[in-house]
């Protein structure tokens, strides 16, 4: 199974995705860059692996699974 990625606003709220595998990671980064550019860089959009149990959360910082710590 390939990794699942999302584009997150402020690193916490998924705004686009999921994207799958290496190609998906590249596509997600393109989306994140476009969103950041459209907002003049005021809002940070980042790509992160999605929590397998809580699709709206980044895997490394899922509050329910990892207590909000990587």
PyMOL commands that set and color helices and strands:
alter all, ss='L'
color gray80, all
select helices_A, chain A and resi 21-38+59-61+63-66
alter helices_A, ss='H'
color red, helices_A
select strands_A, chain A and resi 4-9+13-20+45-49
alter strands_A, ss='S'
color yellow, strands_A
deselect
rebuild
show_as cartoon
